[in-house]
Amino acid sequence: MSRLKNYAVSILIPLGLGAIVGFLISGSMDYANLVQPPLSPPSWLFPVVWTILYVLMGVSYGILSEKSLVDDNTRLLYYGQLFVNLLWPVAFFVFKWRLFAFIWIVLLDVLVLRMVIKFYRKDETAGLLQIPYALWVLFASYLNLGVFILNG
């Protein structure tokens, strides 16, 4: 696979799947109607941040792929965390399962942190590109817990 095609596919997969989930849940978004914990960002920021994070995720995976550093365990961890990531907004916004969504996002925290470490051990740049994602998911965990507590 050419270098350009490798990166295009690696970026388009998380970006495209994220866009599909965003579209599917758009009618269920109740963020503005919820009591928010301190430091809650405005709702317009979420799609901007997620777009950036999905691009970074794809670039990071593309680096590993280009260097033939993707083995079965790496692939499973990467796509596993992406799957967990994509199901979180369904639990949180569509089903309004705030406690379950918090437990689910804690699972995502663990998977993303494991992914950062695995990617970093294979290629420093690939791992470092995942740090904003890890930080954002940890922040999202705080927001999820705060919404659960404040909207009981």
Protein Blocks (a to p, Z undefined) as FASTA:
>chain_A
ZZklmmmmmmmmmmmmmmmmmmmmmmmpcklmpccdehiacfklmmmmmmmmmmmmmmmm
mmmmmnopacfklmmmmmmmmmmmmmmmmmmmmnopmklmmmmmmmmmmmmmmmmmmmmm
momklmmmmmmmmmmmmmmmmmmmmmmmmnZZ
